[in-house]
Amino acid sequence: MDTSWLWTLFLAVLLSYIYSLWKRTYKKSNLPPGPTPLPIIGNLLHVKRGELVKSLMKLWKTYGSVYTLYFGSKPVVILCGHQTVKEALVDQADDFSGRGKMPTVDRILQGYGVIMANGERWKQLRRFTITTLRNFGMGKRSIEERIQEEAQSLVEAIRKCEQRPFNPTNLLVQAVSNVICSVVFGKRFEYEDVEFLKLLNLLNESFIHFSSTWGQLQDMLPKIMDHIPGPHHKVDAILNMFAQFVKERAKENNKTLDPTSPRDYIDCFLIKMKQDNQNPASEFGMKNLVMSTSGLFFAGTETVSSTLRHGLLILLKYPEIEAKIHEEIDRVIGQNRNPTIDDRNKMPYTDAVIHEIQRFSDVIPMSVPHCVTRDTTFHGYTIPAGTDVLPLLCTVLRDPTQFATPEKFNPGHFLDSNGCFKKSDAFVPFSTGKRICAGEGLAKMELFLFLTYILQNFKLSSKTQFTDDYIKPQMTGFSNVPKPYELSFIPRI
């Protein structure tokens, strides 16, 4: 007897029951509105393949500044626009100060390290990290001096190219990375160093995977993607290799550790571990050392180097802007001394251009996920404790109520009618509120010094005529990297 029709009927009834149960549960919540999700896959069909950020921005136009999107069966609250993000991350800072899930890295980080930690662990690690970075800025060899030395090395490496056109990615990544390496590892690497190149290759691979279609699917449907083979699984191996490198560095540091004279972030962490070894509430252990150091290296290298790469591409498109920066450099600094961070206050146009490069390039468009630390009322909706929240920084940096031409590159966004530098509350490339990037001050210093060193010494040139579309950030996944390009550096002196 053929019973296949009975099985078909049973399956149809079962699926209908699951869907109705899901729909009743979904309707009961008082979460912000959003597109209707499906069981298991949630709102996957509302996200265009490989274009998560663009899809989220499109839904902003449909559902407003606060809406809910389901990543599988998990609701995620999306925040859009300057006013809404400010109300959440600043006005209700405590409620929105949790760190949300990021499945692409969670299996390795497991909530350890200053970037992904929560609760008391996060408070202890953040306080320590900010203090340590500040102390290195005031030490015998300040962070500014480290950046200046690296900028000089970068200029020398560029001169060796003898005006030949090349892709600047590798040199910029190496220079920027060396600054954070000098802070966390106590040393810089030669640009040809095999160990250094291996580290940077791991970094590049990881960010490619984070922003790829596979990486986006991993963050949206982790329970499914964990069981599907693909390149998204390579991230675990990459992070493990880097963690092993940090562990070996920590072991080497520990052999020659002088508690009265720390050489780097790892030394400071090891000293704190020894001081707290009888304190059961201390979060200073090897796991947090490894993950905090790794996070500082990854964040401190990729964001600044990507911003500089965007910046050079933009200046190739707008040579008249480059010429104005040259004029300001020649007037304020001249050619007989190196730039210092004190020059920034006397160079409003250059400062405005750098801010606009950061706004326009929008390197981390979605920020790192937040979560609410308790049941929270926001805009009349109820967000249960532990719910992930995505503050779309890209919608703040492109908010038409805050910037006159949000989709165009315009240094005037940061200049007043007298040509003086003008701050903007909507300038949030480092996020805002309690989770604002701990390395903000370091990054700002690097961007100013690296760019002024380069433009003091060189004029940018390319045979390619870049279009408005080419210089725009790609707006796909976790990070925005510029499209590849080549340029020549023509000596000015």
C-alpha positions as CSV (number, residue, x, y, z in Angstrom):
1,M,0.0,0.0,0.0
2,D,1.4,3.4,-1.0
3,T,1.6,5.6,2.1
4,S,3.6,8.4,0.6
5,W,0.6,10.7,0.5
6,L,0.1,10.2,4.2
7,W,3.7,11.3,4.9
8,T,3.3,14.3,2.6
9,L,0.1,15.3,4.5
10,F,1.8,14.8,7.8
11,L,4.8,16.9,6.7
12,A,2.5,19.7,5.5
13,V,0.5,19.7,8.7
14,L,3.7,19.8,10.8
15,L,5.2,22.6,8.8
16,S,1.9,24.5,9.1
17,Y,1.9,24.0,12.8
18,I,5.5,25.2,13.2
19,Y,4.8,28.3,11.1
20,S,1.7,29.2,13.1
21,L,3.5,28.7,16.4
22,W,6.4,30.8,15.2
23,K,4.0,33.5,14.0
24,R,2.1,33.6,17.3
25,T,5.4,33.9,19.2
26,Y,6.7,36.6,16.8
27,K,3.4,38.6,17.1
28,K,3.5,38.6,20.9
29,S,6.6,40.6,21.2
30,N,6.6,44.4,21.5
31,L,9.8,44.8,19.5
32,P,10.1,47.5,16.9
33,P,8.4,46.7,13.5
34,G,10.2,45.2,10.6
35,P,9.7,42.8,7.7
36,T,7.9,39.6,8.5
37,P,10.4,36.8,9.3
38,L,10.2,33.1,8.2
39,P,10.9,30.2,10.6
40,I,14.5,29.1,10.8
41,I,15.9,31.6,8.2
42,G,14.3,34.7,9.7
43,N,14.7,37.7,7.3
44,L,17.4,36.2,5.1
45,L,15.3,36.8,2.0
46,H,15.2,40.5,2.8
47,V,19.0,40.8,2.5
48,K,20.5,40.9,-1.0
49,R,23.3,38.4,-1.4
50,G,26.6,39.8,-0.2
51,E,25.2,43.3,0.4
52,L,24.1,43.2,4.1
53,V,24.8,46.9,4.7
54,K,23.0,48.2,1.6
55,S,20.1,46.0,2.5
56,L,19.9,47.3,6.0
57,M,20.1,50.9,4.8
58,K,17.3,50.2,2.3
59,L,15.1,48.8,5.1
60,W,15.7,52.1,7.0
61,K,13.8,53.9,4.3
62,T,10.9,51.5,4.7
63,Y,10.6,50.9,8.4
64,G,12.1,54.1,9.9
65,S,15.0,54.7,12.3
66,V,14.3,51.7,14.7
67,Y,13.3,48.4,13.3
68,T,13.7,44.7,13.9
69,L,15.4,42.1,11.6
70,Y,15.6,38.4,12.4
71,F,18.9,36.7,12.0
72,G,17.5,33.2,11.9
73,S,15.2,32.9,14.9
74,K,17.1,35.7,16.8
75,P,15.7,39.3,16.7
76,V,18.2,42.1,16.1
77,V,17.2,45.7,16.6
78,I,18.6,48.1,14.0
79,L,19.2,51.7,14.9
80,C,19.5,54.3,12.1
81,G,20.3,58.0,11.9
82,H,22.1,60.5,14.2
83,Q,19.2,61.2,16.6
84,T,18.2,57.6,17.2
85,V,21.8,56.3,17.6
86,K,22.5,59.2,20.0
87,E,19.4,58.5,22.1
88,A,20.4,54.9,22.5
89,L,24.2,54.9,22.9
90,V,24.5,58.2,24.7
91,D,21.2,59.1,26.4
92,Q,20.6,55.5,27.5
93,A,24.2,54.5,27.5
94,D,24.0,52.0,30.4
95,D,21.1,50.1,28.7
96,F,22.9,49.8,25.4
97,S,26.5,49.2,26.6
98,G,26.5,45.4,26.3
99,R,28.5,43.7,23.5
100,G,26.4,41.7,21.1
101,K,27.1,38.4,19.4
102,M,29.5,38.2,16.4
103,P,29.4,34.5,15.3
104,T,32.3,34.9,12.9
105,V,34.7,35.3,15.9
106,D,32.7,34.2,19.0
107,R,33.8,30.5,18.8
108,I,37.4,31.6,19.3
109,L,37.1,34.7,21.4
110,Q,34.3,33.3,23.7
111,G,33.7,36.7,25.2
112,Y,37.3,37.2,26.2
113,G,39.3,40.4,25.4
114,V,38.5,44.0,25.7
115,I,36.5,44.3,22.5
116,M,34.1,41.4,22.9
117,A,33.9,41.3,26.8
118,N,30.8,42.2,28.9
119,G,30.1,43.1,32.5
120,E,32.8,43.3,35.0
121,R,35.3,41.7,32.7
122,W,34.8,44.5,30.1
123,K,35.0,47.2,32.8
124,Q,38.3,45.9,34.1
125,L,39.9,45.4,30.7
126,R,38.7,48.7,29.2
127,R,39.9,50.7,32.2
128,F,43.3,49.0,32.0
129,T,43.7,49.4,28.2
130,I,42.8,53.1,28.2
131,T,45.2,53.8,31.1
132,T,48.0,51.7,29.4
133,L,47.6,53.5,26.1
134,R,47.6,56.9,27.8
135,N,50.7,56.0,29.8
136,F,52.6,55.0,26.6
137,G,51.6,58.4,25.2
138,M,53.4,60.1,28.1
139,G,56.4,57.8,28.5
140,K,60.0,58.2,27.6
141,R,59.2,57.4,24.0
142,S,55.8,58.7,23.3
143,I,53.3,57.3,20.8
144,E,53.7,60.5,18.8
145,E,57.4,59.8,18.4
146,R,56.7,56.2,17.4
147,I,54.3,57.4,14.7
148,Q,56.8,60.1,13.5
149,E,59.6,57.5,13.2
150,E,57.3,55.1,11.3
151,A,56.1,57.9,9.0
152,Q,59.7,58.7,8.1
153,S,60.3,55.0,7.4
154,L,57.2,55.0,5.1
155,V,58.4,58.1,3.2
156,E,61.8,56.4,2.7
157,A,60.1,53.2,1.4
158,I,58.0,55.3,-1.0
159,R,61.1,57.1,-2.3
160,K,62.7,53.7,-3.1
161,C,59.8,53.2,-5.6
162,E,61.3,56.0,-7.7
163,Q,57.9,57.4,-8.9
164,R,56.9,54.0,-10.3
165,P,53.1,53.4,-10.1
166,F,52.1,50.8,-7.5
167,N,49.3,49.8,-5.2
168,P,50.0,51.4,-1.8
169,T,48.0,48.9,0.3
170,N,51.0,46.8,1.5
171,L,53.2,49.8,2.5
172,L,50.3,51.6,4.3
173,V,49.3,48.4,6.2
174,Q,52.9,47.7,7.2
175,A,53.5,51.3,8.4
176,V,50.2,51.5,10.4
177,S,50.6,48.1,11.9
178,N,54.1,48.9,13.1
179,V,52.7,51.6,15.3
180,I,50.4,49.3,17.1
181,C,53.1,46.6,17.1
182,S,55.5,49.0,18.9
183,V,52.8,49.5,21.6
184,V,51.6,45.9,22.1
185,F,54.8,43.9,21.2
186,G,57.4,46.6,22.1
187,K,59.0,46.5,18.6
188,R,58.5,47.4,15.0
189,F,59.2,45.1,12.1
190,E,61.2,45.7,8.9
191,Y,58.8,45.8,6.0
192,E,60.4,42.7,4.5
193,D,60.3,40.7,7.7
194,V,58.8,37.2,7.0
195,E,57.1,36.9,10.4
196,F,55.6,40.4,10.0
197,L,54.3,39.6,6.5
198,K,52.7,36.4,7.8
199,L,50.9,38.3,10.5
200,L,49.6,40.9,8.0
201,N,48.5,38.2,5.7
202,L,46.4,36.6,8.5
203,L,44.9,40.0,9.2
204,N,44.0,40.6,5.5
205,E,42.5,37.1,5.2
206,S,40.3,37.5,8.3
207,F,38.8,40.8,7.2
208,I,38.1,39.4,3.7
209,H,36.2,36.5,5.3
210,F,34.3,38.8,7.8
211,S,32.9,40.9,4.9
212,S,32.4,38.1,2.4
213,T,29.0,36.7,1.6
214,W,29.9,33.6,3.6
215,G,30.9,35.7,6.6
216,Q,27.6,37.6,6.4
217,L,25.7,34.3,6.3
218,Q,27.7,33.1,9.3
219,D,26.6,36.1,11.3
220,M,23.0,35.8,10.3
221,L,22.5,32.1,10.5
222,P,25.3,30.7,12.7
223,K,23.4,27.5,13.7
224,I,23.0,26.5,10.1
225,M,26.4,27.8,8.8
226,D,28.3,26.0,11.5
227,H,27.3,22.7,9.8
228,I,27.9,23.8,6.2
229,P,31.4,23.6,4.8
230,G,32.9,26.7,3.3
231,P,35.5,29.4,3.6
232,H,33.8,31.0,6.6
233,H,35.4,28.2,8.8
234,K,38.9,29.5,7.9
235,V,38.4,32.4,10.4
236,D,38.8,30.0,13.3
237,A,42.2,28.8,12.1
238,I,43.4,32.3,11.4
239,L,42.4,33.6,14.8
240,N,44.0,30.5,16.5
241,M,47.3,31.1,14.6
242,F,47.4,34.7,15.7
243,A,46.5,33.8,19.3
244,Q,49.4,31.3,19.3
245,F,51.7,34.0,18.1
246,V,50.6,36.3,21.0
247,K,51.1,33.5,23.5
248,E,54.6,32.9,22.4
249,R,55.4,36.7,22.6
250,A,53.9,36.7,26.2
251,K,56.2,33.8,27.2
252,E,59.2,35.5,25.8
253,N,58.3,38.8,27.5
254,N,57.8,37.0,30.8
255,K,61.4,35.6,30.8
256,T,62.9,39.2,30.8
257,L,60.1,41.0,32.5
258,D,61.1,44.1,34.6
259,P,58.0,45.2,36.7
260,T,59.6,48.7,37.1
261,S,60.0,49.3,33.4
262,P,57.3,47.8,31.1
263,R,58.2,47.7,27.4
264,D,54.8,47.2,25.9
265,Y,51.1,46.4,26.5
266,I,52.0,42.7,27.0
267,D,54.4,43.6,29.8
268,C,51.8,45.8,31.5
269,F,49.3,43.0,31.3
270,L,51.8,40.4,32.8
271,I,52.6,42.8,35.6
272,K,48.9,43.2,36.4
273,M,48.5,39.4,36.3
274,K,51.2,39.0,38.9
275,Q,49.7,41.8,41.1
276,D,46.2,40.2,41.0
277,N,47.2,36.6,41.2
278,Q,45.5,36.2,44.6
279,N,42.4,38.1,43.6
280,P,39.6,35.7,42.5
281,A,37.6,38.5,41.0
282,S,40.5,39.6,38.7
283,E,40.0,39.3,34.9
284,F,43.7,39.5,34.2
285,G,44.6,36.0,32.9
286,M,46.3,34.6,29.9
287,K,43.1,34.2,27.9
288,N,42.2,37.9,28.3
289,L,45.8,38.9,27.6
290,V,45.8,37.0,24.3
291,M,42.4,38.2,23.1
292,S,42.9,41.8,24.2
293,T,46.3,42.0,22.4
294,S,44.9,40.4,19.3
295,G,41.9,42.8,19.2
296,L,44.2,45.8,19.6
297,F,46.4,44.6,16.7
298,F,43.5,43.8,14.4
299,A,41.5,47.0,15.1
300,G,44.6,49.2,15.2
301,T,45.9,48.0,11.9
302,E,42.9,47.6,9.6
303,T,40.8,50.7,10.4
304,V,43.6,53.3,10.1
305,S,45.3,51.7,7.0
306,S,41.9,51.4,5.2
307,T,41.1,55.0,5.9
308,L,44.5,56.2,4.6
309,R,44.0,54.1,1.4
310,H,40.6,55.6,0.9
311,G,42.1,59.1,1.6
312,L,44.8,58.8,-1.1
313,L,42.3,57.5,-3.6
314,I,40.0,60.5,-2.9
315,L,42.8,63.0,-3.2
316,L,43.7,61.5,-6.6
317,K,40.1,62.2,-7.6
318,Y,40.2,65.8,-6.3
319,P,43.7,67.2,-7.0
320,E,42.4,70.7,-6.1
321,I,41.8,69.5,-2.5
322,E,45.4,68.0,-2.4
323,A,46.7,71.3,-3.6
324,K,45.1,73.2,-0.7
325,I,46.6,70.7,1.8
326,H,50.0,71.3,0.2
327,E,49.6,75.0,0.6
328,E,48.6,74.7,4.2
329,I,51.5,72.3,5.0
330,D,54.0,74.7,3.3
331,R,52.6,77.7,5.2
332,V,52.3,76.1,8.7
333,I,55.1,73.4,8.7
334,G,57.3,74.2,5.7
335,Q,59.9,71.8,4.4
336,N,62.6,72.2,7.0
337,R,61.0,70.2,9.9
338,N,58.7,67.2,10.4
339,P,55.0,67.6,11.2
340,T,53.9,67.3,14.8
341,I,50.5,66.7,16.3
342,D,50.5,70.3,17.6
343,D,50.3,71.5,14.0
344,R,46.8,70.1,13.7
345,N,45.2,73.0,15.5
346,K,46.8,75.4,13.0
347,M,45.7,73.4,10.0
348,P,41.9,73.5,9.9
349,Y,41.6,72.6,6.2
350,T,43.8,69.5,6.5
351,D,41.9,68.5,9.7
352,A,38.6,69.0,7.9
353,V,39.7,66.8,4.9
354,I,40.9,64.0,7.3
355,H,37.5,64.1,9.1
356,E,35.7,64.0,5.8
357,I,37.8,61.1,4.6
358,Q,36.8,59.2,7.8
359,R,33.1,60.1,7.3
360,F,33.0,59.3,3.6
361,S,35.0,56.1,3.7
362,D,33.0,54.8,6.7
363,V,35.4,51.9,7.4
364,I,33.2,50.0,9.9
365,P,29.7,50.8,8.7
366,M,27.7,48.6,11.1
367,S,29.9,49.1,14.2
368,V,30.5,46.0,16.3
369,P,27.2,44.6,17.6
370,H,25.8,45.9,20.9
371,C,23.2,44.3,23.2
372,V,20.9,45.7,25.8
373,T,22.0,44.9,29.4
374,R,18.4,44.8,30.8
375,D,14.8,45.0,29.6
376,T,14.8,48.3,27.9
377,T,12.0,50.7,26.7
378,F,13.0,52.6,23.6
379,H,10.8,54.6,21.3
380,G,7.8,53.0,23.0
381,Y,9.0,49.5,22.2
382,T,10.3,46.8,24.6
383,I,13.7,45.3,24.0
384,P,14.4,42.3,26.2
385,A,17.7,42.0,28.0
386,G,20.4,40.3,25.9
387,T,18.8,41.3,22.6
388,D,21.5,42.3,20.0
389,V,21.5,45.8,18.6
390,L,23.2,47.1,15.5
391,P,23.8,50.9,15.5
392,L,24.3,51.6,11.8
393,L,27.1,54.1,11.9
394,C,26.9,54.5,8.2
395,T,23.4,56.0,8.6
396,V,24.8,58.6,11.1
397,L,27.7,59.5,8.9
398,R,25.3,59.8,5.9
399,D,22.4,61.5,7.8
400,P,21.0,64.2,5.5
401,T,19.9,66.2,8.6
402,Q,23.5,66.5,9.7
403,F,25.5,66.8,6.4
404,A,24.6,69.0,3.5
405,T,25.8,66.5,0.8
406,P,26.0,63.1,2.6
407,E,26.8,61.0,-0.5
408,K,29.5,63.4,-1.8
409,F,33.0,64.1,-0.5
410,N,32.9,67.6,0.9
411,P,35.4,69.0,3.4
412,G,33.0,71.9,4.0
413,H,31.1,69.6,6.3
414,F,33.8,70.3,8.9
415,L,34.5,74.0,8.1
416,D,32.5,77.1,9.2
417,S,32.0,80.2,7.1
418,N,35.4,81.6,8.2
419,G,37.3,78.5,7.2
420,C,37.8,77.4,10.8
421,F,37.4,73.7,11.8
422,K,33.8,72.8,12.8
423,K,33.0,69.8,15.0
424,S,29.9,67.6,14.3
425,D,28.1,65.5,16.8
426,A,27.3,63.1,13.9
427,F,31.0,62.3,13.4
428,V,31.0,58.8,14.8
429,P,33.6,56.6,12.9
430,F,34.8,55.3,16.3
431,S,31.2,54.8,17.5
432,T,29.9,56.7,20.5
433,G,28.8,56.2,24.1
434,K,30.4,53.8,26.5
435,R,31.6,51.4,23.8
436,I,33.5,54.1,21.9
437,C,36.8,52.8,20.5
438,A,39.5,52.8,23.1
439,G,42.1,53.6,20.4
440,E,40.3,56.8,19.1
441,G,43.1,59.2,20.2
442,L,45.8,57.0,18.7
443,A,44.0,56.6,15.4
444,K,43.4,60.3,15.0
445,M,47.1,61.0,15.7
446,E,48.2,58.4,13.1
447,L,45.8,59.7,10.4
448,F,47.1,63.3,10.8
449,L,50.8,62.5,11.0
450,F,50.9,59.9,8.3
451,L,48.9,62.0,5.8
452,T,50.9,65.2,6.4
453,Y,54.2,63.4,6.2
454,I,53.3,61.9,2.9
455,L,51.9,65.1,1.4
456,Q,54.8,67.2,2.8
457,N,57.1,65.1,0.7
458,F,55.1,64.0,-2.3
459,K,52.5,64.9,-4.9
460,L,50.0,62.2,-5.8
461,S,49.7,61.1,-9.5
462,S,47.8,58.4,-11.4
463,K,47.2,57.7,-15.1
464,T,43.7,56.6,-14.2
465,Q,40.8,59.0,-14.1
466,F,38.8,57.9,-11.1
467,T,35.0,58.3,-11.2
468,D,32.7,59.3,-8.3
469,D,31.4,55.7,-8.3
470,Y,34.9,54.3,-8.0
471,I,35.9,56.2,-4.9
472,K,32.7,55.3,-3.0
473,P,33.0,52.7,-0.2
474,Q,31.7,49.3,-1.3
475,M,29.2,49.0,1.6
476,T,29.0,45.2,1.6
477,G,29.8,43.7,5.0
478,F,31.7,44.3,8.2
479,S,34.3,46.6,6.8
480,N,34.7,48.9,3.8
481,V,37.9,48.6,1.9
482,P,38.6,50.8,-1.2
483,K,38.7,49.3,-4.7
484,P,42.3,48.5,-5.8
485,Y,44.2,51.3,-7.5
486,E,47.8,52.4,-8.4
487,L,49.5,55.7,-8.0
488,S,52.9,57.4,-8.3
489,F,54.4,59.5,-5.6
490,I,56.2,62.5,-7.1
491,P,58.8,64.1,-4.8
492,R,58.1,67.7,-3.9
493,I,61.5,68.2,-2.3
